[in-house]
Amino acid sequence: MNKLSRRKFSTTLAKGIGGAALVASTPIHCIVPGKSDKKKLGIALVGLGSYSTYQLAPALQDTQHCYLAGIVTGTSSKEKVWANRYGIPKENIYNYSNFDEIASNDTIDVVYVVLPNSMHAEFSIRAAQAGKHVICEKPMAINVAECDEIITACNRAGVKLGMGYRLHSEQYTQAIKEYVANKTFGAINYISADAAYRSMSNPGQWRLNKKLSGGGALMNMGVYAIQSVIYGTGENPISVSAQEFSTRPEYFKETDETITAQFEFQSGAVGSIMTSHNVRANRLFASCQRGWFELDPASTYIPLAGRTSRGELNFTQESQQKLQMDDFAKHILLETPNLAPGEMGRRDMVIVEAIYESISKGGQKIPLNFEAGYGFGG
């Protein structure tokens, strides 16, 4: 197969083909970038679990426009470990009780919320009220109402809000967006996305506790699949129907194990997703009028792989977290597009709620309404 070399995807993104083009045009009221002479923004990680420890903190050692400035943790034993490892000064270390004091710390510009899902809204809102820009990990919250509260708080505080959707900053995903925008393979007829992994023997983890997670596989891996079918078509779905399956009810006592869902799009395209905590899968595939494209794997950290009916994709890969955080910092400093704004996170939660509603109604088709100002073309 012929290999396709790197293309100038950044040019396309600058024209608005990136993730922000798939959500509302409603502006996020922000601090004017020109009022700061900072060249690098300080980021504080809230929650020092596995993702912060093994992905975000290491990535922040290589970022060009931001750096690890502070931490917020509920585990006091981690404070000294992180301080020694990353040279974090004592005054930049907070816990969940004194977090609001971060408002007076000028060395911290951005708060990255990396907590269990049920805590996203509280700490995103508190960060905004402290005058800090916010990155919120996926899913944005445990329901649409909380998403609205986060967006409102950031707007009122005049801070920028971004989702921790790392894939919008990496080249394989950007390639797919360009194919769709330029109709390289013609109109999309069918699209599918699978995002799943096996949760083996840790029933005490917070992701299996509904009070902390808000849901199961759909709230975790399912967001990747939802994102994939949207940027893989360039449209938001207009309806969804869904089904839930459980083969290990003794293990998945509170949360969904496996969910499948079918989407309809205004263009006539149809799509499906599968997400699970008991299956291994990671793929995006689209059948088009004049060919096809595929990412497999589609949402792992690295390496991703892609191919089309015309040949393989071949890109030099970097840390997705590094690219994501630099992109958000550039959005603040240089007014570049926000590739994953809060409205995008809200849109995805509208879809998640509709999927759960469909399941509760025996697979009934649920129309999707993203409301004025939200969603594609909103």
N, C-alpha and C positions, 0 to 999 in steps of 0.2 A: 504494500500500500504506500502511496505517496505521503510524505510528511508535510504538513502545512506549517510554515514558519510563523513566528510571532507577528501579529498585526498591530496596527496603532489603535488599540481599543480605548486608550485614554482620550483620544480625540473624540470618539463617539460619546464617551461618558460625559465629557465637558459640554456636549450639546444636549445633555439631559436624557440620554438613553439609559443611564444607570438606574439603580434601584429606586431612586427618588421619583423617577418618571412614572413609576407604577403606583404611586400613591397620590394623595391629594396635592393640589397646588396651593393649599392653604399655607401661608408662611408661618414659620416659627419665629416669634419675636425674640430677637437676640441682642446681646451686647455687641456694640459696633467694634469689629476687629481692630480698626486703626487706633483705638484708644489705648492699646497695650503695646509696649515695646519689647515684650517677651519674644524670644526666638524659639523657646521650647516650653511646653506647658507641663506643669506638675500634675500627675495623676495619683489619686489615692484609691487603692483597692479595698472594697468593703466586703469582707468575707475571704478567708484564706484557706479555702478548701483545695481540692485537687486541681481545678481549672486555674485558679490564681497561682498556685504553687508551681505547676509544671508547664503552663502555657503562657499566661499573661505576664507574670513577673520576668521570666527569661526573655520574652519578646521585648519587654520594655528596656532591656539592656542594649537593644540594637535599633530602636526607633530613632528617627531623625528629628521629629517635631514634638516629642513628648518624652517624659521619663518617669520612673517610679519615685514619687515624692513622699508618699505616706501610706499607712495601712490602718484599717479599722478591723478589729477582731474581738470576738467574745471569749477567746481562749488566751489567758494571760501568758501561758508558757510559750506561745508563739512570738510574743513581742520581742524578746531578746534574740531569738533565733533569726528573725527577719531583720532586725536592726543590725546584727553582726554581718549577715550575709550581704545585705544591700546598702549598708551605710545610712540607714534611715535615722534621722535625729529623733531624740525622745519627744520633742514637741510636735512631731508629725505622726505620732502613734496614738490612736484613739480606740475606745471601746464603744459598745453600742449605747451605753448610758451617756457618755460625754461627747458623743458624736457631733452634736449641734455646735460645739465650740470650734469646730472646723471653720466656721464662718469668719473668724478673725485671723485665719492662717492664709497669708497672701502667697505662700509658696505652693499651695494646692489650688489648682484651677479646675480640675475635672474629678468627679467622683464616679468610679466604675462599680456598680452594684452587682456583686457576684454571690448572692445569697440564695437560699431556698426560695422558690417562687412566691410563697405567701408573704415574704418580706420585701419583695421588689417595690411595691407601691409605697410602703412606709418610708423606706430609705431613699428612694428616688425623690419623693416629695420633700423630705427633710434636707436632702442635698440641694435641691432647687431653692428652698427657703433660706439656705445658708449662702446663696449666691454663687453656687458652683454649677458648672455645666455637668450634664449627666449622661453616662452610658449605662444602659440597663440591659442585663443579659436576657436571653429568651427563656421562656415566654415572657412577654412584657409584664404580665400580672396574672392573676387567677381568674379574672373576668373583665368584660369590656368596661364596666363601670370604673374599675380601678385604673384602667388605661386612660380613661377620660380625666380622672383626677390627676394623674401624673402629667398629662399634656397641659392641663389647666395650670397646674403649679409652676411648670417651666415657663409657660407664656407669661404668667403674672410676674415671675421673678426676672424675666428677661434673660434667661439662660437657654443654651442650646441643648437639645435632647437627641440622642442617638441610640439605636439598638445595637446589641452585640452580635450583629449578623455579619460575621467575618467573611463569608463567601462572596459578598458583593465587591470585595476589594481584591479578589484573586483572579488570575487571568483566564482560567478555564471557564469560570462562571461568566466573566465579562465577554468571552468569545461567544457563548450561547446567546447572551443578550444582543450582541451585534448581529448574529445570524437572524434572530427574530426581527430586530428592527429593520434590517435591510432586506428581509424576505429572501435570504440567500438560497433557501431550499423551497421557496414558495410558502403557501399558507400551511399552518399546522392542522393536521386532521385528527391526530390522536397523540396524547402525551401521558406518560406514566412516571411515577416517582416512588421509590421505596427507601425508607430510612428506618433501620432497625438494628438491634443488637440483643444478645442473650444476657439476661441478668441471672446469674447462676445460683449463688449461695449467700446472699447478704440481705435477708428479709428485714433487717433493722435499718437499712439505709433510708434517708429522708425522702428519696424519690418514690418509695412505696408507701409513704405516709400521706394520705390525702390532705390532711390539714396543712402540711408543709408544701406539698407539690401541686395541689389543686386538681390533679388528674394523673394519668399514667403515661403510657407511651406516646399518646397524642400530644400532650403538653410538652414532652421532652423531644423525642426524635421526630414526631409528626410535624412539628413546625418546619423542619428542613424539607420534608416532602411537599408541604403546602407551598413553601417558598419556591421550590423547584418548578412546580407546574405553572406557577404564575409568571416567573421570569422566563420560563421556557415557552410560554405562549404570548407574552406581552399583554396579557389581559387578566383582570380579576374574574373569577367564576361568577355566574349568575344564579346557580343553584347547586345543592349538594345533597346526596343521599348516602347513608353510611350503615355499617354493620360492625358488631363487636364479637370477638371470639376469645374464649378462655379455655386453655388446655391444662393450666396449672393453678386452679382456684385456691389451692391450699397455700400457694406462695404469693400470688397476686390477690390478696384478700380485700384490699381497699381500692386498688387502681386498675385501670384498663391494661390488659396484656397485649392484645392485637386488635387493630382497627383497620378496616378497609373503607374507602370512600370514593364516590364517583361524582365528577364535576361536569357541568355544562358551561360553555362560554358563548358570549354574544356572537362571535364569529361563526359558530357552528361546530367548533372543535369540541371534543370530549376528552376527558382525562380520568385517571384513577390514581389513588395513592394507597400504599400499605405502610403501616408503622407498627412496631412491636418491640416489646422487651423480652421476647422469647424466640426471635428469629434473627438470623444474620442477613442483612441486605442493605445495599447502598448504591442506588442507580437512578439515573434520569434517562429517559428515552423518548424521542419524539419522531413520529412518522409524518412526513410532509408531502406536499404535492410533487416535489422534484427531488426527493431523497430523504435522508434521515440524519439525526445527530444523537450522540449519546455521551454521557459522563458515567464512568464506572471505574472506581468509586466517585461519587458525586459530592459528598459532604464530609468526608474524613478530614483530619487536620492536614496532613500531607503524607504521601503524594497523591494527587488526583490524577485521573487519566481520562482522555477523551478521544473520540473518533467520529467521523462522519462518513456518509456515502462517498465522499471524495477523498478521504484519507485520514490519517491520524493527526491529532493535535499534539504539539510538542512545545512546552513552555518551561523555562527555568523557574523553579518554584521556590518561594520564600515563605517564611512564617506568615500564615494568614492573620494571626493576631497582631503581628507587627504592622502589616499593611493596613489592617482595619483601624488600629488606634492612630496611626499616622494620618490616615484619611480623615478621621474625625478631628484631629488636631489642626490639620490644614483647613478644614471647614471653618473652624473657629478663627484661626490666624489669618487666612488668606481668602475667606469667603468662597471656597470651592464648594461644589454641590455636596449636600448631605446624602450620602448613598443609602442610609438606612435610618430615616427619621422616625420619630415616635408614632406618627400616623401609620407607618407600615406595620409596626408592632400591634397597633390597635386593630388594623384590618385583619391581621392573622388571627387575633383573638375572636373577632366576629365569626370567622370561619370555624374556629375550634368550637365555639358555643353552638353553632348551627349543626356541626357534626354530632355533638353530644345530644342535641335535640332530636335529630333524625334517628339516632339509635334508640332513644327513649320512646319514639313513636313507631318502632318496628321497621325502620328503614325508609320512612316517608321522605319524599323530596322536599327540601326546605329552600325557599327563595332566599337569596342573599341581598341584604340591603346595607350598604356601607355609609349611608347618610350623606347629606350635602357636605362637601369639604373633605371627605374621606374616600379612599379607594381610587382605583384607576379612573382617570378622567373626571374625578370628583370636583 
